[in-house]
Amino acid sequence: QVQLVESGGGLVQPGGSLRLSCATSGITFVLYDMGWYRQAPGKERVLVAAITSGGSTNYADSVKGRFTISRDNAKNTMYLQMNSLKPEDTAVYYCNARHITGGRTFWGQGTQVTVSS
């Protein structure tokens, strides 16, 4: 059974930091490109950051220089370090795993991030 479990969300003040984790099981982690998406109320789900199986990364323009995506293949886990958080970063953040062949794709259940004073 494939599981992607996000954790680390919560309420933080503007300018603060959070670190999200996505722990995976049931997949061969090193064969998956990984990504973080977010969905704000009333908006579409959008890509925040992605990391390939080889470690290459890309970011949405809105988070460049503030967020850092990483992965630990030994722990089958992906991370998103979020610094200098802004109210517009408020959303549910989802973990995504996509097989390197472009086939199988899996989603986590999401974790809420709220940036507010």
C-alpha positions as CSV (number, residue, x, y, z in Angstrom):
1,Q,0.0,0.0,0.0
2,V,1.4,3.4,-1.0
3,Q,1.3,6.1,1.5
4,L,2.5,9.7,1.4
5,V,2.1,11.4,4.8
6,E,2.7,15.1,5.1
7,S,3.5,16.7,8.5
8,G,4.9,20.0,9.8
9,G,2.1,22.4,8.9
10,G,0.6,24.8,11.3
11,L,0.0,28.4,12.2
12,V,3.0,30.8,11.9
13,Q,3.4,34.6,12.0
14,P,4.5,36.5,8.8
15,G,8.3,36.3,8.5
16,G,8.4,32.9,10.3
17,S,9.5,29.5,9.2
18,L,8.1,26.0,8.9
19,R,9.6,22.7,7.7
20,L,7.2,20.3,5.9
21,S,8.0,16.6,5.6
22,C,6.6,14.0,3.3
23,A,7.2,10.5,4.5
24,T,6.6,7.8,1.9
25,S,6.1,4.1,2.0
26,G,5.1,1.4,-0.5
27,I,7.1,3.0,-3.4
28,T,10.7,2.7,-4.5
29,F,11.5,6.3,-3.5
30,V,14.6,6.8,-5.7
31,L,12.5,6.0,-8.8
32,Y,10.2,8.9,-8.1
33,D,10.3,12.6,-8.9
34,M,8.8,14.5,-6.0
35,G,7.0,17.7,-5.6
36,W,5.1,20.0,-3.3
37,Y,1.9,21.6,-4.4
38,R,-0.4,24.0,-2.6
39,Q,-4.1,24.9,-2.9
40,A,-5.5,28.1,-1.4
41,P,-9.2,28.4,-0.8
42,G,-11.1,29.0,-4.0
43,K,-8.0,28.5,-6.1
44,E,-6.4,25.7,-8.2
45,R,-3.7,23.4,-6.9
46,V,-0.3,24.7,-8.1
47,L,3.2,23.5,-8.1
48,V,5.4,25.1,-5.4
49,A,8.6,23.2,-5.8
50,A,9.9,19.9,-7.3
51,I,12.9,17.7,-7.0
52,T,13.8,15.0,-9.5
53,S,15.1,11.6,-8.6
54,G,18.5,12.9,-9.4
55,G,18.2,15.9,-7.1
56,S,17.5,18.7,-9.6
57,T,15.1,21.3,-8.3
58,N,12.8,23.9,-9.6
59,Y,10.6,26.5,-7.8
60,A,7.6,28.6,-8.5
61,D,8.6,32.2,-8.9
62,S,6.6,33.2,-5.8
63,V,8.7,31.1,-3.5
64,K,12.2,31.4,-5.1
65,G,14.8,32.4,-2.5
66,R,12.5,31.6,0.4
67,F,11.7,27.9,0.1
68,T,14.1,25.0,-0.3
69,I,13.1,21.5,-1.3
70,S,15.2,18.5,-0.5
71,R,15.0,14.7,-0.2
72,D,16.6,12.0,1.9
73,N,16.6,8.8,-0.1
74,A,17.8,6.8,2.8
75,K,14.7,7.9,4.8
76,N,12.3,7.9,1.8
77,T,11.3,11.4,2.8
78,M,11.0,14.8,1.1
79,Y,11.2,18.1,2.8
80,L,10.2,21.7,2.2
81,Q,11.9,24.4,4.3
82,M,9.8,27.5,4.2
83,N,11.3,30.8,5.4
84,S,10.1,34.4,5.3
85,L,6.6,33.2,5.1
86,K,3.9,35.5,3.9
87,P,0.1,35.5,4.4
88,E,-0.2,34.6,0.7
89,D,1.6,31.3,1.4
90,T,-1.5,30.2,3.4
91,A,-2.8,27.0,1.7
92,V,-3.0,23.3,2.1
93,Y,0.3,21.8,1.0
94,Y,0.3,18.5,-0.8
95,C,3.1,16.0,-1.4
96,N,3.2,14.4,-4.9
97,A,5.2,11.5,-6.2
98,R,5.5,10.7,-9.9
99,H,7.4,7.7,-11.3
100,I,10.3,8.8,-13.5
101,T,8.7,7.1,-16.5
102,G,5.8,9.5,-16.1
103,G,3.4,6.8,-15.1
104,R,2.2,6.2,-11.6
105,T,1.4,9.3,-9.5
106,F,0.5,9.5,-5.9
107,W,-0.7,12.3,-3.6
108,G,-0.6,12.8,0.1
109,Q,-3.6,14.0,2.2
110,G,-2.3,17.5,2.6
111,T,-1.2,19.6,5.6
112,Q,-2.5,23.1,6.4
113,V,-0.2,26.0,6.5
114,T,-1.6,29.3,7.8
115,V,0.5,32.5,7.9
116,S,-1.2,35.1,10.0
117,S,-0.5,37.6,12.8
